[in-house]
């Protein structure tokens, strides 16, 4: 059987570098696993900038590939059977029309409209506000100052509309936020005074969240991210640690909330996303945000081979 070609796309041009993702070792290692394991499953994985795509011919003029234990540059044309969009969310609007054109010729996953709609933190609030902390959109400094006064919590979270990893997010007392210089628009969100750990799950202490990762609306794995000492950030890139959470330990409240959220997501039959939940001091859950490009670095760091293969197999179903 002829191998299928899957090209994972990103933005920017790293062709002159000797190694892709040099500053993101865990992410790079997770892709190396895909490239190696994919060959066992008749899948050729490649990595390429969207800039290397020929819109007319529907091919990539060059690609990266991990073969025989090293990254190599392939300078011949690769015709994809599936393009997996891992481009950062801030490019969704800029590249939307081009992605739609690509999807007309080659299957593109996640769907460009899915990413456009659900990777915007304000759109997420419009869709799922009944499950989220008090939030509001502010477009300029006057709205920002007025919004701070309206927020009911002493601490407030300030978020850009796009992004992940906890970058460019502020979590501070209102008095300290007044004089911050910001690039608008941003989201203001009430600070949730955290439960000590995750309700119903033993061994987790401190500020922690619960992340559920789905592929085609099936739960692939769940984990809790625990903030480092004296930090309010549960992001891996902000120094947090993580542990795998067994599916059977996820509370009924979370399952009920996730199913309600999925009712709106299932209009897209195929999708990859994560849902992040935080718990207040009483144990009440809140949806903090969703991500349409959940990172694979944590799964690699935690060394869960069965879960990594489960995640990969679910993606391969889309190709075949």
N, C-alpha and C positions, 0 to 999 in steps of 0.2 A: 504494500500500500504506500502510495506517495505521501511524503510528509507534508503537513500543512504549515504555512508560514504565519506566525503571529509577531507583529511588530508593536512594541511598546513605545509610545511617542512622548516626547518632552519638548520644552521650548528652549531655545538657545543653541549655540554651536560649539561643541567641545571636540571637534574633529582633530584639532592640532594638539590635543592633550595626549599623553601616553596611556591614560587610564580614565574611564568614565567614573563619575561619582567619587572622586578621590577623597573628598571631605566628608563623605557619608558612607563609612565602611559597612555598617550594618545593612543599610539599604542595598549597597552593591553586592554584598554576600547573599542577600535574599534573592536578588535577580540571578546571581550565578547558580543558585539552586534551581531556579526555574529553567534556565538554559540547559543545564545538565539533565535534570529530571525529564524535561520536555522531550529530549531525544529518545528516551526510553518509551515515550508514549506517542511517537511519530509526529512530534511537533518541533518545528524549528523556531526557537525564540530569537528575536533580534531587538535591538534598541536603536532608536533613531530620533533625530530632531525633526519636527514637523517641517522645518525649512528644507529638508532633504527630499521632501515628497514632490513628485511631479504630478500636478493636478490633471493634466491632459492624459497622460499615460497610465495613471493610477499605480505608480511604482515608486519605490524609494531608490534614489540614485546611489546611495551608500548607506551602510549600517554598521553598528557595533555588534559583535557576537562573542559569547564566552564559549570557547571550544578547547578541549584537551587541557583544561586547567589554566587558561589564560585568555585575556580579552584581545580580540583581533579586529582589525578594520577590514570590512569587505567593500570593495570598490565597484562591484558589479551590481546591476539592477536586481532588486528583490520585489517580487509581486506578492503583496500580502493577501492572505485569506481572512485575516482579522486584524484590525488596528485597535489596540488597547490604549485609551486616552488617559495618560497620567500627568498631563500638563497642569501646572499650578492653577488654582481657581481664579486668581486675579486676571488671567488671560481669557476667561470664558466669553466675555462680550467681544473682545477684540478679535477673537478667532472663530466666533460662532458661524458666520457665513461660510468660511472656508471649511470648517468641520462638516457642515451640512452638505457641502459639495462633495467632500470625501465620502460621506456616508451614502451618497447616491450611487457610488461606484464600488465601494468596499464596505463590508460590515464594520461599523465603528462602535466600540464599547468603552465606556458608558455612552449612551445616546446623548448627542450634543444638547438637546433640549432638557434632558434630565439634569445634566450638569449645570446648565444655565439657570434652571429653576431652583434647584435644591442645594447649590453650593454657596448661595448668598445668605448670610446670616439674617438679614432683614426678611427675606422671603420665607426662611424657615420659621421666623416668628409669626408671620402672617398665616402660615399653614398650620402651625402647631402651638399657638400661643397658650392654649388651655393647659398644656403640659409644662410650660416654661416659666421661669421667674419673670417678674415685672420687667418689661423691656420697652425701649423706645428708640426711634431713629432721630438723629439730630443732624442737620445739614450745614450749620454754621455756628459761630461762637455764641451768638445770642440765644439760639435754641439750646445749645449745650449748657449754658449757665442756667437757663430756665428749667431744663430737664433735670439737672442735678438737684435743684430745689424740690422737684416733684418726686424724686426717688425716695422710697420709704425706708431704706436701709442706710446706716451710717457709712458703711463701705459701699462703693459702687465699682462695677466692672465696666471698663471702656474697651470696646472691640472694633477693629476694622471690619468691614463687611466681608472681606475675603481673607483667607489665610489659615494656617494651621501651625501646630507646634508651640502655641502659646506666644509666638513672636508678635510684638507691637501691641500686646494687651496690657492694660493697667488695672490693678486691683488695689485701690487705696481709699482712705477716708475722703469724704467730699471736700473737706477743707484743703487737702493737698492736691486735689484734682482741678481746682478752680483756675490755677495759673498755668496748667499744662498746655503746651503748644501741640496742636493736633492737625492732622490732615483729614478734612471732612469729605463725605459723611462718615459718621461712626454710630455704633449701637451703644446705648447705655443699658446696663442690666443690673438688677438688684443683686447684691451679694448674698449668697446662701451660706449661712453659718453652718459649717459642715458637721455631720455626724462623725463620731470617732470610728472610722473604718467604713465598712459596707454592711448594712443590716442583714443578719442571717448568715454571714460568712465569717468564720472564725479565723483568727490569725492576722487580720488586717487592722492596723491601727493608724490613727492620725487622719490627715486630709486625704481622702481617696475618692475615686470615681469608679464607675462601672461602664465598660465599653463592650457593646455587642457588635460583631462584625458579620455582615450578611453578604452572600453571593447569590444572586437571583432569588432574593427574599428568604433564603434558607440560612439559619444561623450556622456559621462555620466555626466560630470560636468566640469566647467571651473572656475578658480579663479585667482586672482592677489595676489602676495606676495609682501609686502612692507617692504623694509629694515628699520631697526631701525635707529634713528638719527646718522649721521656721519659714517654709515656703507655702504659698497658697496655690501653686501651679502643679497640676497633675500630669503635665506633658513630659514625655520621655526626653525631649530636647531641652527641657528646663531642669533636668536632673532627677526626674521621678524614676521610681523603679516599678516593676509590674509583676503580677502573678496571674497565671491562668485560673479562671473560675469555672468550675464544673457546671454544666447546664442545669443539673438538678438543684443547684443551690440558688438559682435566680428566682426571686420572689414572684408571686402571682401578680402583684401590683405592676412590676416591671413588664411582665409578659403582656398584661392587659394594655398597658400604655404602648408598648411596641406594636402590638397588633392594630391598635387604632391608628398609629402613625403609618403603618404599612398599607392601610386602606387607601391612602392618598398616593403612596409610592408605587403601588402595584399596577397603575396605568401603564407603567413600563415593565414588561414581563421579564426583562433581563437587566440587572443592575448590581453594582457593587457599592456598598456604603457601610458606614458605621454610625451607631447612635451612642452618644455619651450621656450618662446619667449621673447626677450628684444627689446627695441625700442631706436634708437639713438635720438639725440637732434632735428632732423628734423621729427621724427615720423616713420622713416623707420624700419620695423621689421627684426630681425635676429633670426634664430634658434640657441639657445645656446647649447642645448643637449636634448636627450630623455632618458627615464628611463623605464626599463622593469619590475621594481618592485616599482611602485609609492606607496608612503606611504598612509595609510588610516587615519593617525593621524589628519591631517588638516580637513578632512571631519568631523571627530568626534568633533573636537574643534569648528567647525562652526555650529554644531548642525542641519544639514540639513537632517532630517529624510527621506524625500521623495527621496533625492539623494542617501542616504545610501542604501535605499531599492532598488532603481533602479540599483545601482552598484551590489548589492547582487543578484538580480534577473537575471541579465545578466550572472553572473558566474554560477548560478544554471542551466541555459539553457544548459551549456556545459556538466553538469553531466547527465541530463535527455535526 
